[in-house]
């Protein structure tokens, strides 16, 4: 059995009423049981960037990094 848990705080700031950039940190903790790698606890972290542009009160355009721009494993 494999379990994963994510911790994902994010920070965003409204530069203008229409433009809101942000940054997201994701930490993933895994645990493996009932296999040859019993007790393995993989962990990794990554940082992503995002931008939200509010075109109108009902329409937002959202852009985020397709891949993390910084990633590491413990």
HELIX and SHEET records of a PDB file:
SHEET    1   A 3 UNK A   2  UNK A   7  0                                        
SHEET    2   A 3 UNK A  19  UNK A  32 -1                                        
SHEET    3   A 3 UNK A  10  UNK A  14 -1                                        
SHEET    1   B 4 UNK A   2  UNK A   7  0                                        
SHEET    2   B 4 UNK A  19  UNK A  32 -1                                        
SHEET    3   B 4 UNK A  43  UNK A  54 -1                                        
SHEET    4   B 4 UNK A  60  UNK A  64 -1                                        
SHEET    1   C 4 UNK A   2  UNK A   7  0                                        
SHEET    2   C 4 UNK A  19  UNK A  32 -1                                        
SHEET    3   C 4 UNK A  43  UNK A  54 -1                                        
SHEET    4   C 4 UNK A  70  UNK A  73 -1                                        
END                                                                             
